Amino acid sequence: MIKLKDILLERFDKQSVVDRVYPLIIKDLGKSKKGTPKVEFHTNIYARISGIEGMDGEANPHAEYDYDNNKIYLYTPKMVNEEEIIKALLHEYTHATQDPNKRKKYRKKGYANNPYEKAAHKAERNWKKYANITEASRIARKKGQKKGSSKHSDLYTDEDPKGTIKGLGFKDAATAKKGIGIINKVKRTHAHKVQATLVMQQRAKVAKQRAKDPEKKKKLGAAYKIWTAKLEQLKKKTKNA
């Protein structure tokens, strides 16, 4: 049954909120370390990393800033109103302005004691300042201005992201091994590789559980073991980093 809440959420134009408030957030918080990050909307982190529509998992953040690709990812199920979008933009753009050399050091303090996370949460408290900004405040892109220029508010969102790792699969052992070969060679961050591997491992697990044909279940089980082994390998590297 379709609920009224779902209908209202469908009509809520999330992109227009970004277009209106993001340029002002950039102006107020100052320049980021790598230039203006683009903003992408995704269903969740699993669908984003895997490139598989409908992919889901247990741990889904509201939003995240990807320093390596200089992008802010907003996950639509969490972006239920203007307040959540503004808070997410304030939080993640604050991370974009922070010194990347200190990130690793501060992470060792734990999330609650991380000075950079405290600063990002503090920035969120100012969300009401941007809540009443109207469409009239939007800065339209002028002829000749570059797509990512901070002088306008249009096209900060990339609806056709290119950061996903393509060619991964889990239907059998051969497909899994081919995918791991891609993971090993692709130029992505370690965290990105861990997330992509986790997605494949979890998909293989679920597919194996749902499979009724014994032969298919056996093939999926073999793929699951291969992806699990790769995931454990990556986890060890994470611990030693």
Stockholm file with secondary structure:
# STOCKHOLM 1.0

chainA/1-241         MIKLKDILLERFDKQSVVDRVYPLIIKDLGKSKKGTPKVEFHTNIYARISGIEGMDGEANPHAEYDYDNNKIYLYTPKMVNEEEIIKALLHEYTHATQDPNKRKKYRKKGYANNPYEKAAHKAERNWKKYANITEASRIARKKGQKKGSSKHSDLYTDEDPKGTIKGLGFKDAATAKKGIGIINKVKRTHAHKVQATLVMQQRAKVAKQRAKDPEKKKKLGAAYKIWTAKLEQLKKKTKNA
#=GR chainA/1-241 SS CCCHHHHHHHHCCHHHHHHHHHHHHHHHHCCCTTSCCEEEEESCHHHHHHCCTTCCCSCCCSEEEETTTTEEEEEGGGCCSHHHHHHHHHHHHHHHTSCHHHHHHHHTTCTTTCHHHHHHHHHHTTTHHHHTCCGGGCCCCCTTCCTTCTTCCTTCBCSSCCCSCCSCCCSSHHHHHHHHHHHHHSCCCHHHHHHHHHHHHHHHHHHHHHCCSHHHHHHHHHHHHHHHHHHHHHHHHHHHC
#=GC SS_cons         CCCHHHHHHHHCCHHHHHHHHHHHHHHHHCCCTTSCCEEEEESCHHHHHHCCTTCCCSCCCSEEEETTTTEEEEEGGGCCSHHHHHHHHHHHHHHHTSCHHHHHHHHTTCTTTCHHHHHHHHHHTTTHHHHTCCGGGCCCCCTTCCTTCTTCCTTCBCSSCCCSCCSCCCSSHHHHHHHHHHHHHSCCCHHHHHHHHHHHHHHHHHHHHHCCSHHHHHHHHHHHHHHHHHHHHHHHHHHHC
//
